């Protein structure tokens, strides 16, 4: 009975809330209606660009027929759990994204510190150059890596000229290093932009006090500045790690390491195994959503403020 009463009260509260939004009588209710109206386009977009594709992927992964959603089968999920190659792919995805994120955030801290703490020449040009990769598709980034580090790449041939080695032996564009470089090039601007906002709120008086007491610039950064920008570092890590998991074009061209996005393309392009592709996509999306909510809970716990 208590469960039924609780459910009834919850339904009544939802009904009352819907009525207050539809027919507001107070200023607070009118404010809620304005918020609901402003949020409506987002919910429409989330429904058709997020929830509906997830439902279709879930149905695809349970289909008994390939290329169409017909019947029911757990064969795709059994394959995903039984085949070692998929566990290896998941591991590659996690460690590679984590490593690229850590390096990108570290570089973002250094770049943001230099821009915000020092009067650099051509600062606007530098900021534009740092933020430029955000506008580049992953495929373009991959071809830039090939132009620099491929067999005919500029840096490859320059190194071959000075060392006397073969460009074929020195080419690293399609190795793990080349893929890692493409990831970092795309992720550093995202970390830097977040950290620049954090640096703008740093209390410079504490830094000046530390310097006046004899602390070196490195000691001041470690003991004072780092503590103040730690929330921004956490925020940059969350954003950058999510972006690393979502990179597709760079992996597609520089196929040096099997990761989730490449495997989905493989399943669709070789054999057209839509069931396994749907299962991989669903696991990928579920992990991304879970990571996002975990990050938000960490932020909401006031362990860090973004």
N, C-alpha and C positions, 0 to 999 in steps of 0.2 A: 504493500500500500504506500509506503514512504517513497519508493522509487516512482510509482505512478503519480503521486502528488508533486514530487520534484519535477517530473517531466511536464506535468500540466502547468506548473508555475513558470517553467522555462518558456513554454509555448506562449503563455499569456504575456510574458515580458517581451518576447520577440514581436508578438502581434501589436502590443502597445507601442513599442519602438517604431515599427513600420508605420503605424497610424500617425505618430507624432512627426515623422519625417514627411509623410504625404500631406498632412494637414496640421502644420505647426501653429501653436497658440501662444508660445512665448518666444522671447528673443533667443534663448538657448536652443530651442527646438528649430528655429529658423536657421541658426548657425549650423546645426547638424545637417539640415537639408542642403545648405550651400556646400558643405563638405562632401555630402553624398553625391551631389550633382557633379562636383569637380572630380570625384574619384570614379565616376561612371565610365568615362572613356578608357581608363586604365583597366577596369574589370572586364570591359568588352574585349579589349586587346588581349588581356591575359586569358580570357576564355577561348578565343579562336586561335591565338598564337601559342598558347601554352597548354591549357587543360585538354582541349580537343585533340591536338597531336599526341599527347601522352596517352589518352584513351585509345587512340588508333594504334599506337605502337604496342600497347598492352594486348590489344586484340590480335595484332599481327603476330606477336610472339607466341600466342596460344593457338594459332590457326593450324589446322591439320593439312592444309593445302598451301603450296608455295605460290607466290604472286597474287593470292587472293585470300580474303578472310572467310574461310569456310571450314566448318567443323571445329573440333577442339582437340588439342594435343599438347603434351608437356615435353615433346621431343627436343625442342630448341633449348629449353631450360636444362634438361638433362645433359645435353651436349655441352652447354656452357659450364656446367658444374663438373662434368667428368673429364673434359679435355684439358690437359695441362697447359696448352698453348694460351688459353684464355686467362688462366691465372698469371702466366708470365706477362701477358699484355697488361693486365690490371696493375701488376707490380711495376712494370716499366712506366706506365702512365703516372703513377703516384710519385715514384722517386724522381723521375725526370721533371715533373711539374714542380715538385718541392725544391729541387736543386736550382732550377731556373728562377723560381720565386725568391729564394734566399739571396742569390747573387744579384738579382734585379733590385731588391729592396736595399741591399747594402750599397749598390751603386747609386740608387735613388737618394739615400741619406747623404752620400758624399756630394752629389750634384746639388741637391737642395741646400746643403750647408754652404757650399761655395757661392751659390747664387744669392742667398739671403744674408750671408754674413760678411761678404766682401764686395767691394765696388769693382766689378769686373768690366773690362772694356768690351764694347759691343754686347752688352748684356741682353738686349732685346733679341739680337740675332741668335745668341746662344740659347735663349729660352725657346725661340721658334724652332731651332734645330733639334733641341731635346724633345719637344712635343710633336715634331713632324711625323715620326713613325706611327702615331696613333691613327693617322688618316690613311695609312697604307694597308691594303688587303694582305692577308698572309701569303698569297701566291706571289705578290710583288716582292715581299720581303725575301721569300725563298729564292727568287731569281736574282735579287741583289747579292745574296750570299754566293750563288753560283758565279756571278760576274766577278766577284772578288776572289773566291777560293776554289772555283772549279778548275778543270784541266786547262782551260783557256783564260782563267781568271787573272786579273791584274796583279794581285799579291802573289799568287802562285808562280806566275812567270817571273816576277821580280825576284822572288826567293830562288827560283831555279837559275836565274842569270848570275846571282852572286855566289851561289853554292855549287854550281855545276851539276846539280841533280836534275832528274827528269821531272817535268811538270806533272806527269801521271802519278809519280810516287809522292809528290808533295800536295796534290789536290785533296782537300778535306771537306768540300762543300756537301757531299752526300754521306759523310760520316756522322757519328754522334756529335762530334765537336761542331760541325757545320749546323746541324739541327739545333744544338744548344745555343749557338750564336744567334740564330734566327729568332729563337724564343726570347732571349735576353734583349735583343734589339727591339722587339715589340713590347716587352713588359716594362723596361726601364722608364719610359715616359709616364706610364700609369702610376708607378710608385712615386716618381718625382713630383707629379702634380699634387698628389695627396699630401706628401711631406712638405711641400712648399706652403700649403695652407696651415700645417701644424707649426712650422717655423715662424709664421707671422704672429702666433700667439705666445711665443717663448718670452719669458720675463728676462729681459736683458740686464736688469739690475742685479739679479743673482749671479749672472756670469761676470759682470763687472766687479762684484764683491769678491768673487773667487780669484779673479786676476789680481786685484789689489792686495790680496793676502798671499800672493806669490805663486799661485797655481799656474802651471804651463798651459798653453792652448789645448794640448791633448788631455791634461788632467781636468781642465774646465769642461771640455766636451764630455768626458767619461762620467764625471761625478755630478755635473749640473745639467748640461744641455741634453744629454741622453735620457735622463730621467724625465725631462719635460716633453720630449718628442716621442717617448715610448708609446703613448696612445696612437699617434700617427703612424708609427712603425707597424703596430698591430693592424690598423685599418688598411695600410698599404699592403700588408701580407694577405689579408682576406681578399681584397679586390684583385691583387695580382695573381694569387693562386687560382681563383675562379677563372680569370682570363686565360691562364696557362692551360687549364682543362678544356677551354673552349676553342683553342687554336686548331684550325682545320687545314687551311690552304698551305701553310708552311710544311706541315707533316705530309701533305699529299704530294708535294714536289720533292722534298728532301726525305725520302723514305729510308732513313738510316736506323730507325727504331720503331718497332711495332707498338703503337699506342691505340687507345680506344677509337679516336676519330678515323685513323687510317684503317683499322680493322672493320669498322662499319662500312667504309667505302669498298673494302675488299669483298666483304660478304655480298654487297649489292652488285659489284662489278664482275665478280668471278663466280658464276653459278647462280647468281640472283637468289641467294638464300635469305629471303625477306624475314623468315621467322627468327633466325639467329640475329640478324641485323636489328630487328625490333627489340629482342631481348637485351642486346648490348646497349642499345640506345636508352632503354628503360632503366637499366642499372646505372648507366652514366648520368641520366637526368636525376634519378633518385639520390645518388651520391652528391650531386651538385646542390640539390635542394636541401639535403640534410646538412651539408657543410655550411650552407648559407644560414640556415636557422641556428646551427650551433654557434656560428660567429655572432649572430644577432643576440643570442642568449648571453654570450660572453660580454658583449657590449652593454646589454641591458643590466647585467649584474654589477655595472659600474666598476668592474675591474679595469675597464678602459673606456674612455669617452671619445667618440668620433664626432 
